Structures are given as structure tokens and as C-alpha cells.
Amino acid sequence: MTKRFLRSLLDEASRPFNGNGHFAYHYSRGKLSSDSIFREILKRGLFPAEGRYLDLGCGQGSLFAWLLAARKLYEAGHWPKDWPAAPKPQHLHGIELMQKDVDRAARAFGADHPVVRIEQGDMTKADFGKADVVTILDALHYFDHAHQKDVLKRIRAALPPGGLFLTRVGDASAGLPYHLCNWVDHAVTFVRGHRLPRLYCRPLAEWVALLQSLGFSVETDPMNEGKPFANIMLVCRVPAAA
Ligand SMILES: C[S@@+](CC[C@H](N)C(=O)[O-])C[C@H]1O[C@@H](n2cnc3c(N)ncnc32)[C@H](O)[C@@H]1O
């Protein structure tokens, strides 16, 4: 995989946010370039070839822009030989609490995009419908433990056998890296215009036990891109025969 390819992917994924205000463009571009989870999703072929994807706490839709850009480059034959085919999402449905993010998403993708639909909503209350892949990237810790359990339970119910839930959490048992992580989270949330939030975290073992108790098989993988944080990617699958 060349630097040139990653640059093209980043340019394509950032394009919808261009002309949508300084913040929208630089937020997505910065996030997609520096956060390794986006690359890993494609490189590891984590998502199925086709399907309905639901992103909870989707912000302005950076993940969707990334997936659409990946598919476009793949179809144009501009794709690393050692990466699996880019997925071709049939529906990209996002639910985001903050209206400002939803408005930025609407400007980026357009109101009548054939694949993308991002709506304002609170994932602790919203109906998830049915999906083949559900993602929550760095948003589960914004509400309390009882709501976390309920959201995870409803995600499990929304997924078919073989379905995937991909999330990233902080490991509250990781000591200093975890506290650093939380400090940065507070700062970024504040800069994005929110009040300083209370964060509801759990040790990694507790996240895994909770997800397993709901019927997921869980793989864990640190996802910090060289930063001294305690972020863990959780790849949670509904057993195919369930
Ligand atoms: C750290 S940001 C990550 C945004 C996005 N996942 C990304 O990767 O760019 C967390 C997002 O979760 C949203 N959020 C927090 N609580 C939520 C809730 N109860 N329902 C829906 N969205 C929520 C926040 O407004 C914020 O946009």
C-alpha cells in the first residue's frame, strides 16, 4: 500500500466536506488520516461485501464518507493488491445526537443521497431497525451503564446471525493511558461545543463479559496508532448459527 493511494483515499473521503465550512472539512480529514481504525476496517476486510450499516453517534458521517470513497477507488481499479475488496454498502444509516453534526452531514451528502441517511436522534431511545453491521466509534461512554447495556442488547437484536458489531472503548483498568485518553476526550468534546460530559467507562474485561453475556463472540485489539492511550477496538460477532 502506497502513501499515494492513502492520499487519494483521504482526498476522496474528505471531498463531501469541502465547501461545508472550515471545521467540517478539517475535522473529517484530520480524523480519517490520523485514526488507524478507518484503515484497519478496510485492510482487514471487517465489513461484509454488501449490507445495511448503522453507525450510532456517527457525528457528521466521516465513516460513511470513508466507505463510499473506498468503494469508488476500488471500482476505479485504484486499490491495494493485498487488501480485500472494498465493501459496497447498500444502506448507510447514521443516528447522531447533535443537530449541528446532522446539518453538516446533510450538507456533505445531500438530502436525497441514494445510500446515506443521517438523522438526529438519541441512541438510548432510537429504534435501530435491522442492520448487518452496527458501529459505535467512541460514543458508548457518554451515557450510563444501564443505558449502555440496553443499547448493546438492542444492537444484538438488530443483527442477523453472522452480523457484526464494531466498537471502540477506553479500558478503565489501563491506568495512566486511560486517564490521558479521558482528558483528551473531555478537551475535544468541549471544543466541539458540548458541556464537559461525565464519562461512563468500564474495565476492558467488563466490556467483554457484558458483550459475551448478550451472545456476541468478542475479539479485542488495541487501536491507538502509537499514541499512549487505552483505546480498544472490539470486534463483536453474532455466531452464524445463532
Ligand atoms: C467522539 S464523537 C465520535 C463521532 C464519530 N463516531 C466519529 O468517529 O467521527 C462521539 C459522538 O457521539 C455522539 N453521541 C453521544 N451520545 C449520543 C447518543 N446518546 N445518541 C447519539 N449520538 C450520541 C456525540 O454527539 C458525538 O458526535
The ligand as an SDF file (V2000), in Angstrom:
LIG
                    3D

 27 29  0  0  0  0  0  0  0  0999 V2000
  -16.2240   11.1810   19.8920 C   0  0  0  0  0  0  0  0  0  0  0  0
  -17.5420   11.5820   18.8100 S   0  0  0  0  0  0  0  0  0  0  0  0
  -17.2770   10.3890   17.5270 C   0  0  0  0  0  0  0  0  0  0  0  0
  -18.0540   10.7210   16.2860 C   0  0  0  0  0  0  0  0  0  0  0  0
  -17.9540    9.6900   15.1650 C   0  0  0  0  0  0  0  0  0  0  0  0
  -18.2650    8.3490   15.6350 N   0  0  0  0  0  0  0  0  0  0  0  0
  -16.6130    9.7450   14.5040 C   0  0  0  0  0  0  0  0  0  0  0  0
  -15.8960    8.7270   14.5560 O   0  0  0  0  0  0  0  0  0  0  0  0
  -16.2740   10.7850   13.9190 O   0  0  0  0  0  0  0  0  0  0  0  0
  -18.9450   10.8790   19.6690 C   0  0  0  0  0  0  0  0  0  0  0  0
  -20.2630   11.2050   19.0000 C   0  0  0  0  0  0  0  0  0  0  0  0
  -21.3210   10.5210   19.6750 O   0  0  0  0  0  0  0  0  0  0  0  0
  -22.4320   11.3930   19.7470 C   0  0  0  0  0  0  0  0  0  0  0  0
  -23.3150   10.9360   20.8340 N   0  0  0  0  0  0  0  0  0  0  0  0
  -23.0800   10.9550   22.1630 C   0  0  0  0  0  0  0  0  0  0  0  0
  -24.1250   10.4400   22.8380 N   0  0  0  0  0  0  0  0  0  0  0  0
  -25.0430   10.0690   21.8990 C   0  0  0  0  0  0  0  0  0  0  0  0
  -26.3510    9.4880   21.9600 C   0  0  0  0  0  0  0  0  0  0  0  0
  -26.9100    9.1880   23.1350 N   0  0  0  0  0  0  0  0  0  0  0  0
  -27.0010    9.2500   20.8140 N   0  0  0  0  0  0  0  0  0  0  0  0
  -26.4530    9.5740   19.6060 C   0  0  0  0  0  0  0  0  0  0  0  0
  -25.2240   10.1420   19.4900 N   0  0  0  0  0  0  0  0  0  0  0  0
  -24.5250   10.3760   20.6150 C   0  0  0  0  0  0  0  0  0  0  0  0
  -21.7960   12.7550   20.0100 C   0  0  0  0  0  0  0  0  0  0  0  0
  -22.6770   13.8210   19.7530 O   0  0  0  0  0  0  0  0  0  0  0  0
  -20.6020   12.6960   19.0740 C   0  0  0  0  0  0  0  0  0  0  0  0
  -20.9120   13.1550   17.7910 O   0  0  0  0  0  0  0  0  0  0  0  0
  1  2  1  0
  2  3  1  0
  2 10  1  0
  3  4  1  0
  4  5  1  0
  5  6  1  0
  5  7  1  0
  7  8  2  0
  7  9  1  0
 10 11  1  0
 11 12  1  0
 11 26  1  0
 12 13  1  0
 13 14  1  0
 13 24  1  0
 14 15  1  0
 14 23  1  0
 15 16  2  0
 16 17  1  0
 17 18  1  0
 17 23  2  0
 18 19  1  0
 18 20  2  0
 20 21  1  0
 21 22  2  0
 22 23  1  0
 24 25  1  0
 24 26  1  0
 26 27  1  0
M  CHG  2   2   1   9  -1
M  END
$$$$
